[in-house]
């Protein structure tokens, strides 16, 4: 599979594509085009999540109010049950996230 194949020109909502799933690991490609997590909604997952930006840019906000900006090549490891949300993605460019959820 090519992670850059069949990319949409526009999105009305984030697109989640599961690439691999095993009992202790799951890999997804997430596509964003200016989308953010709705205000007041937080991800609080049982798995740890490693996130890498392959194209575009995005910002992750944590429940304590801190934020991290991720540009191409940047990654972050989010511990399980660390409440977070996507607070911004590049509005004029497709952002491609590669995420690895693991236990």
C-alpha positions, -999 to 999 in steps of 0.1 A, spaced: 0 0 0 12 35 -8 2 60 19 0 88 -7 -23 69 -31 -59 78 -37 -58 111 -17 -90 132 -19 -88 169 -30 -113 180 -3 -128 164 28 -160 173 46 -149 152 76 -117 136 88 -110 103 71 -97 73 91 -82 44 72 -72 13 92 -40 -1 76 -32 -29 101 -48 -44 131 -34 -70 155 -43 -78 192 -18 -53 206 -12 -28 177 -33 -9 152 -21 14 125 -42 41 109 -38 68 82 -58 98 91 -66 126 66 -75 161 77 -82 192 56 -88 219 82 -109 196 104 -105 196 142 -120 176 170 -153 193 180 -150 217 209 -155 199 242 -148 165 228 -116 147 240 -99 115 229 -93 93 260 -81 59 247 -70 27 264 -41 24 240 -10 45 237 -8 65 205 22 74 185 15 101 158 36 111 129 28 139 104 37 128 68 22 159 51 7 192 62 5 203 98 -16 199 129 -19 209 165 -27 186 194 -42 201 225 -41 184 259 -67 187 287 -44 209 307 -45 235 279 -10 229 265 -6 223 228 20 209 205 24 219 168 34 190 145 49 197 111 61 173 84 83 147 101 73 156 136 59 129 159 45 126 194 38 97 217 6 101 237 2 79 267 -30 59 272 -58 79 289 -41 112 282 -70 134 271 -63 152 239 -79 166 208 -69 180 174 -72 218 178 -60 228 143 -50 213 110 -37 231 79 -68 246 61 -53 249 27 -34 216 25 -42 179 32 -27 167 64 -17 131 65 -12 115 99 2 80 105 -9 68 139 2 37 157 -20 26 186 -3 1 209 -7 -16 243 
